[in-house]
Amino acid sequence: MVDKVEQLSPRREKFCQLYTSNDRELFGNGVQSYIEAYSPDTSKPNWYKTACACSSRMLSNVNVIEKINELLVQQGFNDENVEKQHLFLLNQHDDKGIKMRAVDSYYKLKGKNAPDKVDLSTLGKSINYNDEQARKIAGRIIGRKAIAGTSS
């Protein structure tokens, strides 16, 4: 049996390629991708509105959506790559706010609750981790500690 995605016309295939390309003007822009792929006659009245309607129809076509999803997975929009990016955020030391959000998302992903307290024994303090204000302060303190630790 032939896969539906393989049955796209060359122009639809090009539309999908452009829609998922690294070009900032085209990525995720259905109208611009449609204009590039189909080269509509710009001398006709309402050509742009027609391109808008056609791109909208394209993006509601099951075969086109399947192809777009396939291309995105090939480009790294998949569990493995997201996990690697998440691991990078967890292990980075530049932005503690991002690091704390990555830790929070890890706990949510695993269906666990974050620890009630973060032990800052090196600073002689203990704070309630679930208190949003305390978490922000902890991020600042941990950040200063990390910076101070690297300079000595």
C-alpha positions in Angstrom: 0.0 0.0 0.0 1.3 3.4 -1.0 1.6 6.0 1.9 -0.7 9.0 1.5 2.2 11.4 2.0 3.9 10.1 -1.1 0.9 11.1 -3.2 1.5 14.8 -3.0 1.8 16.8 -6.2 5.2 18.4 -6.8 3.8 21.8 -5.9 2.3 20.6 -2.7 5.5 18.9 -1.9 7.4 22.2 -2.5 4.8 24.0 -0.3 5.5 21.6 2.5 9.3 22.0 2.1 9.0 25.8 2.1 6.6 25.8 5.1 9.1 23.8 7.2 12.2 25.5 5.8 14.8 27.4 7.8 13.9 30.6 5.9 12.5 33.0 8.5 10.0 34.5 6.1 8.6 31.1 5.0 8.8 28.9 8.1 5.2 28.5 9.4 3.9 31.1 6.9 1.4 29.4 4.7 0.7 32.4 2.5 4.3 33.1 1.7 5.0 29.4 1.2 2.0 29.1 -1.2 3.2 32.2 -3.2 6.7 30.7 -3.5 5.4 27.2 -4.5 2.6 28.2 -6.9 3.7 31.6 -8.2 0.2 33.1 -8.6 -0.5 35.7 -11.2 -0.1 38.9 -9.3 -1.7 41.0 -12.1 -5.1 39.4 -11.3 -7.3 41.3 -8.8 -7.5 39.9 -5.3 -4.5 37.6 -6.1 -3.3 37.9 -2.5 -6.7 37.0 -1.0 -6.8 34.0 -3.2 -3.3 33.0 -2.0 -4.5 33.3 1.6 -7.6 31.1 0.9 -5.6 28.5 -1.0 -2.9 28.3 1.7 -5.6 27.9 4.4 -7.1 25.0 2.4 -3.6 23.5 2.0 -3.0 23.6 5.7 -6.3 21.8 6.4 -5.5 19.0 4.0 -4.7 15.8 5.8 -2.0 14.7 3.4 -0.2 18.1 3.5 -0.3 18.1 7.4 1.1 14.6 7.5 4.0 15.6 5.2 4.6 18.8 7.2 4.7 16.7 10.4 7.1 14.2 8.7 9.4 17.0 7.7 9.4 18.5 11.2 10.3 15.2 12.8 13.2 14.8 10.3 14.4 18.3 11.3 14.5 17.5 15.0 11.0 18.2 16.3 10.9 14.8 18.1 11.1 13.4 21.6 14.8 12.6 21.4 15.8 16.1 20.3 13.5 17.8 22.8 14.9 15.6 25.6 18.5 16.6 24.6 17.5 20.3 24.6 15.8 19.9 28.0 19.0 18.2 29.3 21.0 21.1 28.1 18.8 23.6 29.9 19.0 21.5 33.1 22.8 21.5 32.9 23.4 25.1 31.9 24.6 27.6 34.6 24.0 30.9 32.9 20.3 31.5 33.5 19.0 30.2 36.8 15.4 31.1 36.0 15.5 28.9 32.9 17.2 26.2 34.9 14.6 26.2 37.6 11.7 26.1 35.0 13.5 23.1 33.4 13.7 21.3 36.7 10.0 22.1 37.4 9.0 20.7 33.9 11.0 17.6 34.7 9.1 17.0 37.9 5.8 17.6 36.0 6.8 15.3 33.2 7.6 12.5 35.7 4.4 13.1 37.6 6.3 14.0 40.8 6.1 17.0 43.1 9.1 19.2 43.5 10.8 18.9 46.9 9.2 21.1 49.6 12.4 22.7 50.5 15.7 23.5 48.8 18.7 23.0 51.1 20.9 26.1 51.0 23.0 24.9 53.9 26.1 26.4 52.4 24.4 29.8 52.9 22.8 28.8 56.2 19.3 29.2 54.8 16.4 26.9 54.0 13.5 28.1 52.0 10.1 26.8 51.0 10.5 25.7 47.3 6.7 25.9 46.6 6.6 29.6 47.4 7.0 31.5 44.1 8.7 34.5 45.7 11.1 32.2 47.6 11.9 30.3 44.4 12.9 33.6 42.7 15.1 34.6 45.6 16.7 31.1 45.7 17.4 31.4 42.0 19.2 34.7 42.6 21.1 33.3 45.6 22.1 30.2 43.8 23.2 32.3 40.8 25.3 34.5 43.0 26.8 31.5 44.7 27.7 29.9 41.4 29.3 33.1 40.2 31.2 33.6 43.5 32.3 30.0 43.4 33.8 30.4 40.0 35.9 33.4 40.8 37.6 32.0 43.9 
